[in-house]
Amino acid sequence: MGERWGTKITKVEPNRLMLRGYSLDELIGAVPFASAAFLALLGRMPAEGEARLFDAILVSSVDHGVTPPSTQVARTMTSTGVPLVQAAAGGVATISSYHGGAIENAMSLFYRVPDDAGELVEAARREVKAARDEKRVLFGFGHRYHNKDPRTQRLLALARELGFHGRYCAYALALADVSVIGAIDRPYRYREDERLAPPRIAEDLTLRGRIARAIPDPAEMVEWVDSIMRTGDVIALCSNGKFGGAHQLLSERILKR
């Protein structure tokens, strides 16, 4: 008979359940779900900031609407009268590198980020060039529907607030050749310590050798972008609103060329 499977995550005995060395009945009602999941994954309880950020990440994934393939497959199967568990399994089976699983490929990219902050920009340039030469996707960047994903904006702001805005976040921003940061839309919606600070972001990127500007006025922003853009450039204008008509203004400038 082969060896029994072993695990350090859980231990089950008659009338006793253990999770990473903690008695499960002591965790129930005393530890939030996100912290228990963190414990199961990493083998330790999260610090306060880690717990908040991990919980926020889980919350950001709660709902994705009714348009994703996984949802459509599950709903279509349900309409045929199959048991709910089969429909749910069908939806889960659609998860791949291009739907739901892109985050794993993005993690592989970020695990290659150099420890030396001074090498971030050059490493990002090499990665973008390689992706273009090989005609492959840079996973974790862009969205088929959102041009400024509100989940990303909030999580990045929270990461900065909680002290986790480190080299991975810096690397993500460094993947852009040129960054222009506009004013925060309706800043009164956020506490002052939660708001992104465009001048500070631009300064951080500039110190890392990037071309970055904080330009609050949309018209001035478009004017500046128009002055530097060249044929073949890829421009991503990210906003969760009308952005003072910047989308239209920039489109008009491009069509006139």
N, C-alpha and C positions, 0 to 999 in steps of 0.2 A: 504494500500500500504506500502511495506517495506521501510526501510530507504535507502536513496541514498548511493551509494558507495562513500567513501571518499579517498582522497590521498593527501599527502604532496609533491608529486613529481611534479605534473603539475596542471595547472589551465587554463581552456579555457573559454574565454568570446568572445562575438562578436568583431572581429577585434583585439583581444588581446590574445597572447599566453605566458604563464609564465612557467619557468622551475626552480623549487627550489627558487622562489622569484626573478629570473632574467627574464627580458623581452627577449623572444627568438630572436626578431629582432636585439637586441643589441649584442647578442652573435654571431650571424651569421657574419662570416668574421672577427671577432675579437678574437675568441677563437678556438683553434684547436679542432678537433673532440674528441681526447682522453681526453682533459680537460673537455669538455662538458659531456662526458660519465661518467667521474669521479664525476662531479657535480651531475648528475642524480642519481648515486649510493649512494654517501656519503653525499650529501646535502651541500657540500661546494666546493669551488674552490681549486684545488691542489696547494701545494707549488711548486716551480720550480723543485726541485729534484723529488718530487712525480709525477709531470707531465711527466718528462723524463722517469722515470721507468715504469709508467703505459703505456705510448706510446710504449715503447720498448716491453712490454708484448704483447700488441695488434699486433705489427709488427711480433713478433715471431709466432703468430698464423695465419698469413695470408695464408700460403700455407702448405699443408701436402702431396702433391703429388697425384698420382692417385691410390694408392694401398689401402688406408683405406676403411673399409666396407661402410662408409657413401658415399664416392665417387663412389664406385663400384655400390651400389644400385641405386644411382641417374643416373649414366651413363646407367646402364642396363634398367631402366625404360624409360629413354629418347629414347633408341633404339627401344622401342615398339611403339613409336609415341604418347605417352601421353603428355599433355601440360607440359611445363617446371615447372610450379608451383607444379604440382603433383609429378614430379620427385624430386624436391627439398624437398618436404615434406617427401617423402620416405627416402631420405638421412638423414634428421633430425631425423626421427623416429628410426634410428639405434643407436642413442646416448644412452649410458648406463653407468653403473659403470665401464665397461671394455673397452669402446671406447668413448673417448671424455669427459666422466664424471668422470674419475679417479681423476681429480683434486679436486672434491668436497670431496671425501673420504680422500684424502691427507690433505685437509684443516681441516677435523675433527680430524685427527691425530695431526696436529700441534697446534690445539686449546687446546690440553691437555698438551702442553709443560709447565713445571713449570716456574714460574717467577724467581726463584732463580737459577742463572747460575751454582751454585755448585751442583745442583741436576740434571742437564741436562744429564750427562753421565749415571747415574744410571737409570734415567727414560727411556733413550734410550735402555739400556740393558733389562729392563723389557718388553718394547714394542716388541723388537726382539724375546725374549724368548716366549712371549705369542703368537706371530704370528707363530713361529715354532711349538709350542705345539698344536695350533689350526689348523695348516696347512692352513693358510690364507695368502693372498697377502698383502704386504706392499705397498699400493697404492702410486704412485708418485715416485717410485724408479725403475729404469730399463726401457728398451725400447725394443720392439720386433725386431727392425731393427738396431738402433744405439747402439754401445757400448760406445760411448761418445757423447751424444747429444750436438751439437754445440750451440743450443739455451740455454741449461742449463748453459753451461760454460760462455757464454756472459752475460746472465742475472745475474748470481752470481757475475761476475766481476763488472758489472754496479752497482749492489746493494752495493758492497763494496765501490766503487768509490763515490757513492752518500750518503753514510752513513746509508744504510738500511740493512747492513749485521749484523743482530742482532741474537737473541736467536733462531729464527726459522731456519736460515741458519746453525747456530752452531749445533743445534739439528740434522739436516739432515746429517751433516758430522759425528756427534757422533754416528749415527746408525751403523757405521762400527766398527768392533772390532779392526782392525788394518788398518791404512791408510799409503800408501806410495805415495808420490807426486814426480813426475819426473820433468824434465825441461820443460819449455814452448816451444812448437813447433813454430819455426820461429817467435821469439818475436818481430822482426822488424815490423811486421804487426800491432802492437798495440802501442799506446802511452805508455810511461813509467808509467803514472798514471793509465792506464787501465789494465796493466798486473797483472795476479795473481802472488803472491810472495810465491812460495813453502816453503821456510824456515819459513816464517811468519805463514803460514797455519799450518805447522807441529808444530810450537811452540805453537800456539793457542790450538791445539788439545791436546798437551802434558800437558798444563796447566789445561786442563779440565779432566785430568786423562786417556787420551787415549794413545795407543801406536801409534806413528806417526813418520815417517822419511821423510826427503826430500833427495832423491837420484837421481841426474841428469843423471847418466850413466845407460842405460837400462840393461847392463850385470850385473852390481853391484846390481841393483834393483832386478833382477831375482834371483841372488845368495842369497840375504838377505831373500826374500820371501820363497825360497826353504828351507832355514834353519829353518823357524818357522812354515811352513804349516804342517797340520796334516790331517789324513784321516777324511773325512766328512766336511772339510772346504769348504766354498763357496768363490771363488775368482772372483772378477770382475775387469778385466783389461780394463780401459777406456782410449781410445785414439782416436783422429781424424786423425791419420796417421799410419805409420808402426811402430812408436815408437822404432826405432832402432832394429827391429826384436824381441822385447820383447815377443810378442804374441807367436811366434814360439819357442823361447827359453824356455818359461815357459811351453808350451804344451809338449815339449820334456822332461823336468824335471818331469812332472807329469806322463807321460807314462813310465818312467824308474822306478817309485816307485812300 
